[in-house]
């Protein structure tokens, strides 16, 4: 059996196991707009995608806006200290649980999508497509300005479609691919560097690594971004450098 086949089988087994796992309950730490953590267990909201923490968008005036942080803070404000219940429905390749969650009995993903802080997953569009359409029509949250999908932002796809009510120009569209944190880390504890290689793969470099000093963080269009931990990098589909 090839390594690829082994990984595929193991991942399928993990997903099956997670799908039948017991509900996860408690009051989690909110990491970003679609990821929370209960103790050592990380849960990804499986039916929507919210901007990455350091993703940059444009507001309704066309000004650079740290929309990933705004989405995270919106989720924090909504959740407050409400008790959560997350039903596991699968797992990511990095070991996070994919869950469908409620906070105080209210569907978390539905609230985020309806208020414009996330996009309905293509696989789950039947569930939240109407909520996304409502947010877009009402120009709330991300839809008031301009943004690209989190997936396109991670890959820094220059051909990504700009979403939202603000009409971008050839001059303003590149701003949507930048990191809101820029060349400096958001805090001294967030010193892991990452960049996207020619194959579109996110690679992270830890301090002291062979190529760490060579990664220049003042070129955000190439996918350069900061991470605060290895687990955070892996959760964003980033892998460690192999060279």
VOBA-634319 format. One record per residue (C-alpha): y, z, x. Coordinates in steps of 0.02 Angstrom, whole numbers, plus 50000, padded with zeros to 5 digits. Example, Ala and Ser with C-alpha at 12.3 -4.5 7.8 and 13.67 -1.06 7.14 Angstrom:
REM residues 2
497755039050615
499475035750684
END
This chain:
REM residues 243
500005000050000
501694995050070
503105007450097
504124998849961
502675000449840
502425018749884
504265022449853
504225013049688
502695022549629
503425039249684
505065035649597
504175030549436
503165046549441
504735056949467
505615048349323
504125051349209
504055069649259
505915072049230
505825063749061
504605077249004
505485091749090
506225106448996
508045106248945
509295112349074
510505125149005
511975135249066
513775132649119
513775119949261
514975116249402
515825099749365
515785088549518
516565072849446
516765063849281
514905060549260
514025073049374
513765091749353
512735104749445
511695119149376
511315130049528
510365118649647
510005105549513
511195090849500
511295081549335
512025064249313
512615059349139
511445044749112
512295034748976
514025032149050
514935029249213
516545038149259
517675034049409
517175040849579
518165056149632
519185046349758
519345030449655
521085023549631
521705015149472
523415010249407
524295019949270
525205012249122
526705008749235
525654999849366
525795014249489
524315019949598
523385033949509
521975045449565
520965041649408
519335048949474
520145065949490
520975063749320
519275060049240
518505075349322
519925086449263
519785079349087
517945084049083
518345101449148
519675103949014
518485097948877
517025108548937
517985124548973
516695138448977
515615130948840
513725132348863
512875115948908
511165109048862
510535093848958
508965084648905
508175075849055
507825057449023
507445051649200
507975053449381
508995044349511
508215038249673
509095052549761
508305066149655
509685069849530
509155072049350
509785059149225
510245069049071
510965067748898
512095082948882
513035092848752
514375106048782
514625118448642
513535106948536
514635091548563
513995075748648
514825075648819
514595057148856
515235051948686
516805062548711
517125055348884
516905037248829
517885039348667
519345047048761
519365033248890
518665042649040
517065032749060
516175016349025
514635015448916
513095011149016
512464993548986
510765000948945
511555012948821
512915001848748
512115003248576
512485021748579
514255022048649
514865004148636
515885007948480
516685022948566
517165012248715
517914998948600
518925012448512
519595019248677
520055001748735
520954997748572
521905014248577
522335012248762
521835029948804
521285037148971
520855023749097
521215010048970
523075013848970
523245006449145
522074995749250
520424999349338
518794991749395
517084998449351
516445012349466
515035001149527
516234987149575
517384999749659
515975006849765
515574989349827
517424984849844
517094968649753
518684958349769
518084947549623
517854962349506
518614960749334
520144971749308
519984981849148
521344990449047
522984986648960
524054984349116
524014966349176
523704965749362
524394952449479
523714945749645
524824958849726
524284973949623
522434970049600
521954974949780
522624992349742
521164994749623
519934993949768
520765007349873
520305025549895
521535037949822
521275048849976
521785035750104
521555038250291
521535057150286
520115067750216
520515076850053
520095093350140
519425099150310
517715101650229
517635083350175
517415075050344
515935063450314
516485045350332
515735030750238
515945012050239
515134997050157
514204985050271
514094966050256
512614967650139
513604978350019
512674994350066
513625010750081
513305019250248
513865036950289
514245044350460
514275062950498
515485070750624
514815068850800
513805053450756
513745038350870
514895027550764
515915041150681
517485038750787
517405019850765
517515020450576
519355018350534
519805025950367
521435016450349
520535000950284
520025006250107
519724988550045
518144988250152
517405002950058
517925016750175
517895033650090
517665052250124
516255063550068
516155082350068
514265083550086
512715073150122
512085076249945
513715069449874
513555053849982
511745051149929
512195053749747
513395038949765
511975028049832
512565029850012
511285030950153
511425038050328
511735026050472
510125020550557
510855014650721
END
